[in-house]
Amino acid sequence: MCFRPAEISMKTCPACGKTNKPVATVCEACGSELDNSVKDFDADQAALDAAGTRVASKAPSVAPAAPGAPKPPEAPKPPTSLS
């Protein structure tokens, strides 16, 4: 079984643009306070999945034919009588 590591993103300082460690509370370069809100990645993913489901349900049920695809063969014609 394979597990993905937790999604961790670096924090960017809104004042100077310096990239800081995820656990930093203040910027290493300028000392400005960083955004310390907790992000719920599972809730974000659930919202994206739900949005994708709604879009998929509006899709046509039959896929369009590929351009240049051969046409299906016609049914054989019944034999004609020789009378």
N, CA, C and O atoms as a Tinker XYZ file with bonds, in Angstrom:
   332  protein
     1  N      0.843000   -1.169000    0.000000    73     2
     2  CA     0.000000    0.000000    0.000000    64     1     3
     3  C      0.890000    1.234000    0.000000    63     2     4     5
     4  O      1.933000    1.250000    0.653000    81     3
     5  N      0.490000    2.251000   -0.717000    73     3     6
     6  CA     1.298000    3.459000   -0.845000    64     5     7
     7  C      0.542000    4.647000   -0.250000    63     6     8     9
     8  O     -0.645000    4.831000   -0.517000    81     7
     9  N      1.222000    5.434000    0.539000    73     7    10
    10  CA     0.609000    6.608000    1.127000    64     9    11
    11  C      1.319000    7.845000    0.617000    63    10    12    13
    12  O      2.545000    7.874000    0.514000    81    11
    13  N      0.540000    8.868000    0.300000    73    11    14
    14  CA     1.126000   10.133000   -0.105000    64    13    15
    15  C      1.495000   10.932000    1.132000    63    14    16    17
    16  O      0.762000   10.903000    2.121000    81    15
    17  N      2.609000   11.640000    1.099000    73    15    18
    18  CA     2.948000   12.487000    2.245000    64    17    19
    19  C      1.974000   13.652000    2.346000    63    18    20    21
    20  O      1.325000   14.020000    1.367000    81    19
    21  N      1.879000   14.219000    3.519000    73    19    22
    22  CA     1.001000   15.367000    3.724000    64    21    23
    23  C      1.423000   16.498000    2.802000    63    22    24    25
    24  O      2.607000   16.692000    2.526000    81    23
    25  N      0.431000   17.237000    2.333000    73    23    26
    26  CA     0.729000   18.361000    1.455000    64    25    27
    27  C      1.220000   19.528000    2.302000    63    26    28    29
    28  O      0.490000   20.057000    3.141000    81    27
    29  N      2.453000   19.914000    2.071000    73    27    30
    30  CA     3.047000   21.015000    2.824000    64    29    31
    31  C      3.526000   22.045000    1.817000    63    30    32    33
    32  O      4.247000   21.722000    0.873000    81    31
    33  N      3.121000   23.272000    2.024000    73    31    34
    34  CA     3.575000   24.322000    1.121000    64    33    35
    35  C      4.358000   25.358000    1.904000    63    34    36    37
    36  O      4.059000   25.636000    3.065000    81    35
    37  N      5.346000   25.917000    1.266000    73    35    38
    38  CA     6.155000   26.954000    1.884000    64    37    39
    39  C      5.301000   28.216000    2.012000    63    38    40    41
    40  O      4.388000   28.446000    1.218000    81    39
    41  N      5.608000   29.016000    3.008000    73    39    42
    42  CA     4.889000   30.272000    3.225000    64    41    43
    43  C      5.650000   31.408000    2.550000    63    42    44    45
    44  O      6.862000   31.542000    2.720000    81    43
    45  N      4.935000   32.218000    1.787000    73    43    46
    46  CA     5.540000   33.372000    1.140000    64    45    47
    47  C      5.148000   34.621000    1.907000    63    46    48    49
    48  O      3.976000   34.817000    2.230000    81    47
    49  N      6.112000   35.452000    2.195000    73    47    50
    50  CA     5.870000   36.683000    2.956000    64    49    51
    51  C      5.087000   37.673000    2.090000    63    50    52    53
    52  O      5.492000   37.957000    0.963000    81    51
    53  N      3.974000   38.201000    2.603000    73    51    54
    54  CA     3.202000   39.171000    1.817000    64    53    55
    55  C      3.924000   40.514000    1.678000    63    54    56    57
    56  O      3.616000   41.285000    0.769000    81    55
    57  N      4.886000   40.804000    2.575000    73    55    58
    58  CA     5.583000   42.091000    2.535000    64    57    59
    59  C      6.768000   42.083000    1.571000    63    58    60    61
    60  O      6.909000   42.986000    0.747000    81    59
    61  N      7.629000   41.049000    1.679000    73    59    62
    62  CA     8.861000   41.069000    0.873000    64    61    63
    63  C      8.945000   39.960000   -0.169000    63    62    64    65
    64  O      9.804000   40.009000   -1.050000    81    63
    65  N      8.060000   38.951000   -0.083000    73    63    66
    66  CA     8.061000   37.876000   -1.075000    64    65    67
    67  C      9.020000   36.732000   -0.771000    63    66    68    69
    68  O      9.119000   35.794000   -1.562000    81    67
    69  N      9.723000   36.784000    0.346000    73    67    70
    70  CA    10.657000   35.719000    0.729000    64    69    71
    71  C      9.886000   34.441000    1.050000    63    70    72    73
    72  O      8.821000   34.491000    1.664000    81    71
    73  N     10.425000   33.305000    0.634000    73    71    74
    74  CA     9.833000   32.007000    0.941000    64    73    75
    75  C     10.350000   31.544000    2.295000    63    74    76    77
    76  O     11.557000   31.522000    2.537000    81    75
    77  N      9.426000   31.176000    3.173000    73    75    78
    78  CA     9.771000   30.753000    4.531000    64    77    79
    79  C      9.327000   29.319000    4.768000    63    78    80    81
    80  O      8.523000   28.783000    4.006000    81    79
    81  N      9.844000   28.699000    5.817000    73    79    82
    82  CA     9.463000   27.343000    6.187000    64    81    83
    83  C      7.973000   27.305000    6.567000    63    82    84    85
    84  O      7.425000   28.310000    7.021000    81    83
    85  N      7.319000   26.151000    6.384000    73    83    86
    86  CA     5.890000   26.049000    6.703000    64    85    87
    87  C      5.566000   26.330000    8.170000    63    86    88    89
    88  O      4.451000   26.753000    8.475000    81    87
    89  N      6.509000   26.105000    9.082000    73    87    90
    90  CA     6.243000   26.303000   10.506000    64    89    91
    91  C      6.556000   27.725000   10.970000    63    90    92    93
    92  O      6.306000   28.063000   12.127000    81    91
    93  N      7.097000   28.557000   10.088000    73    91    94
    94  CA     7.474000   29.925000   10.464000    64    93    95
    95  C      6.234000   30.762000   10.768000    63    94    96    97
    96  O      5.206000   30.637000   10.103000    81    95
    97  N      6.347000   31.617000   11.783000    73    95    98
    98  CA     5.250000   32.526000   12.123000    64    97    99
    99  C      5.566000   33.954000   11.705000    63    98   100   101
   100  O      4.664000   34.769000   11.511000    81    99
   101  N      6.873000   34.253000   11.567000    73    99   102
   102  CA     7.302000   35.566000   11.074000    64   101   103
   103  C      8.325000   35.346000    9.962000    63   102   104   105
   104  O      9.004000   34.320000    9.931000    81   103
   105  N      8.430000   36.300000    9.065000    73   103   106
   106  CA     9.352000   36.214000    7.931000    64   105   107
   107  C     10.796000   36.268000    8.423000    63   106   108   109
   108  O     11.141000   37.091000    9.271000    81   107
   109  N     11.634000   35.384000    7.884000    73   107   110
   110  CA    13.052000   35.351000    8.239000    64   109   111
   111  C     13.783000   36.602000    7.760000    63   110   112   113
   112  O     14.754000   37.035000    8.379000    81   111
   113  N     13.306000   37.185000    6.643000    73   111   114
   114  CA    14.012000   38.318000    6.052000    64   113   115
   115  C     13.602000   39.654000    6.661000    63   114   116   117
   116  O     14.459000   40.455000    7.035000    81   115
   117  N     12.283000   39.901000    6.764000    73   115   118
   118  CA    11.844000   41.239000    7.185000    64   117   119
   119  C     11.108000   41.261000    8.527000    63   118   120   121
   120  O     10.866000   42.338000    9.072000    81   119
   121  N     10.750000   40.096000    9.067000    73   119   122
   122  CA    10.083000   40.047000   10.366000    64   121   123
   123  C      8.579000   40.256000   10.321000    63   122   124   125
   124  O      7.934000   40.306000   11.369000    81   123
   125  N      8.006000   40.379000    9.124000    73   123   126
   126  CA     6.551000   40.541000    9.012000    64   125   127
   127  C      5.841000   39.273000    9.439000    63   126   128   129
   128  O      6.372000   38.172000    9.290000    81   127
   129  N      4.627000   39.434000    9.976000    73   127   130
   130  CA     3.847000   38.277000   10.408000    64   129   131
   131  C      3.334000   37.528000    9.178000    63   130   132   133
   132  O      2.888000   38.142000    8.208000    81   131
   133  N      3.401000   36.194000    9.227000    73   131   134
   134  CA     2.958000   35.352000    8.123000    64   133   135
   135  C      1.561000   34.813000    8.386000    63   134   136   137
   136  O      1.100000   34.771000    9.527000    81   135
   137  N      0.901000   34.404000    7.322000    73   135   138
   138  CA    -0.436000   33.807000    7.429000    64   137   139
   139  C     -0.295000   32.458000    8.132000    63   138   140   141
   140  O      0.371000   31.557000    7.621000    81   139
   141  N     -0.915000   32.316000    9.293000    73   139   142
   142  CA    -0.808000   31.083000   10.069000    64   141   143
   143  C     -2.119000   30.312000   10.117000    63   142   144   145
   144  O     -2.332000   29.501000   11.018000    81   143
   145  N     -2.997000   30.561000    9.151000    73   143   146
   146  CA    -4.263000   29.840000    9.126000    64   145   147
   147  C     -4.019000   28.390000    8.706000    63   146   148   149
   148  O     -3.106000   28.102000    7.933000    81   147
   149  N     -4.835000   27.498000    9.218000    73   147   150
   150  CA    -4.720000   26.078000    8.903000    64   149   151
   151  C     -5.574000   25.797000    7.675000    63   150   152   153
   152  O     -6.746000   26.171000    7.621000    81   151
   153  N     -4.983000   25.143000    6.700000    73   151   154
   154  CA    -5.697000   24.820000    5.469000    64   153   155
   155  C     -6.176000   23.378000    5.538000    63   154   156   157
   156  O     -5.413000   22.478000    5.890000    81   155
   157  N     -7.442000   23.163000    5.200000    73   155   158
   158  CA    -8.019000   21.820000    5.198000    64   157   159
   159  C     -8.008000   21.308000    3.760000    63   158   160   161
   160  O     -8.941000   21.566000    3.000000    81   159
   161  N     -6.954000   20.583000    3.389000    73   159   162
   162  CA    -6.808000   20.101000    2.025000    64   161   163
   163  C     -7.880000   19.077000    1.668000    63   162   164   165
   164  O     -8.296000   19.003000    0.511000    81   163
   165  N     -8.336000   18.284000    2.643000    73   163   166
   166  CA    -9.376000   17.296000    2.367000    64   165   167
   167  C    -10.680000   17.979000    1.982000    63   166   168   169
   168  O    -11.370000   17.521000    1.072000    81   167
   169  N    -11.030000   19.071000    2.662000    73   167   170
   170  CA   -12.259000   19.798000    2.334000    64   169   171
   171  C    -12.141000   20.435000    0.957000    63   170   172   173
   172  O    -13.106000   20.443000    0.193000    81   171
   173  N    -10.962000   20.973000    0.633000    73   171   174
   174  CA   -10.748000   21.557000   -0.696000    64   173   175
   175  C    -10.910000   20.494000   -1.776000    63   174   176   177
   176  O    -11.551000   20.736000   -2.799000    81   175
   177  N    -10.329000   19.316000   -1.548000    73   175   178
   178  CA   -10.424000   18.241000   -2.534000    64   177   179
   179  C    -11.862000   17.756000   -2.682000    63   178   180   181
   180  O    -12.304000   17.469000   -3.795000    81   179
   181  N    -12.597000   17.662000   -1.577000    73   179   182
   182  CA   -13.998000   17.244000   -1.640000    64   181   183
   183  C    -14.818000   18.240000   -2.449000    63   182   184   185
   184  O    -15.687000   17.840000   -3.224000    81   183
   185  N    -14.552000   19.535000   -2.279000    73   183   186
   186  CA   -15.271000   20.554000   -3.045000    64   185   187
   187  C    -14.950000   20.440000   -4.532000    63   186   188   189
   188  O    -15.837000   20.592000   -5.372000    81   187
   189  N    -13.681000   20.171000   -4.864000    73   187   190
   190  CA   -13.305000   20.001000   -6.267000    64   189   191
   191  C    -13.954000   18.752000   -6.856000    63   190   192   193
   192  O    -14.423000   18.773000   -7.994000    81   191
   193  N    -13.981000   17.665000   -6.086000    73   191   194
   194  CA   -14.607000   16.431000   -6.566000    64   193   195
   195  C    -16.100000   16.638000   -6.808000    63   194   196   197
   196  O    -16.640000   16.159000   -7.805000    81   195
   197  N    -16.764000   17.345000   -5.904000    73   195   198
   198  CA   -18.195000   17.607000   -6.059000    64   197   199
   199  C    -18.459000   18.478000   -7.287000    63   198   200   201
   200  O    -19.428000   18.250000   -8.011000    81   199
   201  N    -17.610000   19.463000   -7.522000    73   199   202
   202  CA   -17.770000   20.319000   -8.698000    64   201   203
   203  C    -17.557000   19.518000   -9.973000    63   202   204   205
   204  O    -18.256000   19.731000  -10.963000    81   203
   205  N    -16.597000   18.596000   -9.957000    73   203   206
   206  CA   -16.331000   17.754000  -11.120000    64   205   207
   207  C    -17.483000   16.812000  -11.406000    63   206   208   209
   208  O    -17.765000   16.522000  -12.568000    81   207
   209  N    -18.155000   16.327000  -10.371000    73   207   210
   210  CA   -19.301000   15.433000  -10.540000    64   209   211
   211  C    -20.457000   16.169000  -11.202000    63   210   212   213
   212  O    -21.132000   15.620000  -12.072000    81   211
   213  N    -20.685000   17.411000  -10.790000    73   211   214
   214  CA   -21.776000   18.178000  -11.396000    64   213   215
   215  C    -21.505000   18.449000  -12.863000    63   214   216   217
   216  O    -22.430000   18.393000  -13.674000    81   215
   217  N    -20.280000   18.739000  -13.224000    73   215   218
   218  CA   -19.937000   19.010000  -14.611000    64   217   219
   219  C    -20.078000   17.738000  -15.433000    63   218   220   221
   220  O    -20.603000   17.772000  -16.546000    81   219
   221  N    -19.615000   16.615000  -14.893000    73   219   222
   222  CA   -19.670000   15.353000  -15.624000    64   221   223
   223  C    -21.104000   14.907000  -15.865000    63   222   224   225
   224  O    -21.379000   14.265000  -16.879000    81   223
   225  N    -22.031000   15.230000  -14.954000    73   223   226
   226  CA   -23.406000   14.781000  -15.136000    64   225   227
   227  C    -24.100000   15.532000  -16.268000    63   226   228   229
   228  O    -25.113000   15.057000  -16.781000    81   227
   229  N    -23.582000   16.689000  -16.669000    73   227   230
   230  CA   -24.169000   17.452000  -17.767000    64   229   231
   231  C    -23.581000   17.047000  -19.116000    63   230   232   233
   232  O    -24.043000   17.519000  -20.155000    81   231
   233  N    -22.590000   16.197000  -19.114000    73   231   234
   234  CA   -21.940000   15.777000  -20.344000    64   233   235
   235  C    -22.878000   14.862000  -21.143000    63   234   236   237
   236  O    -23.695000   14.150000  -20.560000    81   235
   237  N    -22.761000   14.881000  -22.467000    73   235   238
   238  CA   -23.605000   13.993000  -23.273000    64   237   239
   239  C    -23.288000   12.532000  -22.979000    63   238   240   241
   240  O    -22.154000   12.189000  -22.644000    81   239
   241  N    -24.301000   11.672000  -23.106000    73   239   242
   242  CA   -24.111000   10.266000  -22.775000    64   241   243
   243  C    -23.424000    9.497000  -23.900000    63   242   244   245
   244  O    -22.906000    8.406000  -23.663000    81   243
   245  N    -23.405000   10.038000  -25.120000    73   243   246
   246  CA   -22.769000    9.371000  -26.246000    64   245   247
   247  C    -21.587000   10.215000  -26.696000    63   246   248   249
   248  O    -21.719000   11.418000  -26.922000    81   247
   249  N    -20.447000    9.584000  -26.823000    73   247   250
   250  CA   -19.254000   10.309000  -27.254000    64   249   251
   251  C    -19.352000   10.611000  -28.745000    63   250   252   253
   252  O    -19.860000    9.785000  -29.503000    81   251
   253  N    -18.883000   11.761000  -29.175000    73   251   254
   254  CA   -18.904000   12.070000  -30.609000    64   253   255
   255  C    -17.930000   11.176000  -31.354000    63   254   256   257
   256  O    -16.944000   10.707000  -30.786000    81   255
   257  N    -18.212000   10.943000  -32.630000    73   255   258
   258  CA   -17.351000   10.100000  -33.449000    64   257   259
   259  C    -16.045000   10.828000  -33.728000    63   258   260   261
   260  O    -16.009000   12.055000  -33.827000    81   259
   261  N    -14.996000   10.070000  -33.851000    73   259   262
   262  CA   -13.697000   10.650000  -34.158000    64   261   263
   263  C    -13.696000   11.141000  -35.599000    63   262   264   265
   264  O    -14.280000   10.491000  -36.466000    81   263
   265  N    -13.056000   12.270000  -35.873000    73   263   266
   266  CA   -13.016000   12.750000  -37.258000    64   265   267
   267  C    -12.257000   11.769000  -38.136000    63   266   268   269
   268  O    -11.196000   11.272000  -37.760000    81   267
   269  N    -12.806000   11.499000  -39.295000    73   267   270
   270  CA   -12.165000   10.592000  -40.228000    64   269   271
   271  C    -12.337000    9.126000  -39.885000    63   270   272   273
   272  O    -11.726000    8.268000  -40.522000    81   271
   273  N    -13.151000    8.823000  -38.898000    73   271   274
   274  CA   -13.364000    7.425000  -38.530000    64   273   275
   275  C    -14.225000    6.736000  -39.587000    63   274   276   277
   276  O    -15.131000    7.353000  -40.146000    81   275
   277  N    -13.946000    5.460000  -39.862000    73   275   278
   278  CA   -14.767000    4.755000  -40.859000    64   277   279
   279  C    -16.196000    4.579000  -40.354000    63   278   280   281
   280  O    -16.439000    4.463000  -39.153000    81   279
   281  N    -17.129000    4.561000  -41.295000    73   279   282
   282  CA   -18.532000    4.371000  -40.940000    64   281   283
   283  C    -18.778000    2.889000  -40.673000    63   282   284   285
   284  O    -18.105000    2.030000  -41.244000    81   283
   285  N    -19.748000    2.591000  -39.799000    73   283   286
   286  CA   -20.033000    1.177000  -39.534000    64   285   287
   287  C    -20.589000    0.507000  -40.790000    63   286   288   289
   288  O    -21.222000    1.166000  -41.615000    81   287
   289  N    -20.357000   -0.796000  -40.938000    73   287   290
   290  CA   -20.838000   -1.495000  -42.140000    64   289   291
   291  C    -22.369000   -1.519000  -42.189000    63   290   292   293
   292  O    -23.046000   -1.585000  -41.164000    81   291
   293  N    -22.885000   -1.463000  -43.420000    73   291   294
   294  CA   -24.343000   -1.507000  -43.596000    64   293   295
   295  C    -24.809000   -2.961000  -43.488000    63   294   296   297
   296  O    -24.039000   -3.891000  -43.728000    81   295
   297  N    -26.065000   -3.137000  -43.127000    73   295   298
   298  CA   -26.647000   -4.479000  -43.030000    64   297   299
   299  C    -26.777000   -5.046000  -44.446000    63   298   300   301
   300  O    -27.060000   -4.305000  -45.387000    81   299
   301  N    -26.572000   -6.363000  -44.600000    73   299   302
   302  CA   -26.694000   -6.953000  -45.939000    64   301   303
   303  C    -28.135000   -6.834000  -46.458000    63   302   304   305
   304  O    -29.097000   -6.931000  -45.697000    81   303
   305  N    -28.251000   -6.625000  -47.760000    73   303   306
   306  CA   -29.576000   -6.511000  -48.400000    64   305   307
   307  C    -30.114000   -7.910000  -48.672000    63   306   308   309
   308  O    -29.354000   -8.821000  -48.998000    81   307
   309  N    -31.439000   -8.076000  -48.537000    73   307   310
   310  CA   -32.006000   -9.413000  -48.820000    64   309   311
   311  C    -31.873000   -9.753000  -50.305000    63   310   312   313
   312  O    -31.882000   -8.859000  -51.151000    81   311
   313  N    -31.751000  -11.036000  -50.619000    73   311   314
   314  CA   -31.608000  -11.432000  -52.029000    64   313   315
   315  C    -32.886000  -11.115000  -52.810000    63   314   316   317
   316  O    -33.994000  -11.195000  -52.281000    81   315
   317  N    -32.702000  -10.759000  -54.062000    73   315   318
   318  CA   -33.858000  -10.471000  -54.933000    64   317   319
   319  C    -34.305000  -11.765000  -55.613000    63   318   320   321
   320  O    -33.493000  -12.653000  -55.874000    81   319
   321  N    -35.610000  -11.860000  -55.895000    73   319   322
   322  CA   -36.127000  -13.070000  -56.550000    64   321   323
   323  C    -35.857000  -13.001000  -58.051000    63   322   324   325
   324  O    -35.793000  -11.907000  -58.610000    81   323
   325  N    -35.697000  -14.156000  -58.721000    73   323   326
   326  CA   -35.368000  -14.219000  -60.139000    64   325   327
   327  C    -36.608000  -14.477000  -61.000000    63   326   328   329
   328  O    -36.442000  -14.912000  -62.139000    81   327
   329  N    -37.787000  -14.247000  -60.554000    73   327   330
   330  CA   -38.968000  -14.564000  -61.353000    64   329   331
   331  C    -39.294000  -13.552000  -62.380000    63   330   332
   332  O    -40.269000  -13.710000  -63.115000    81   331
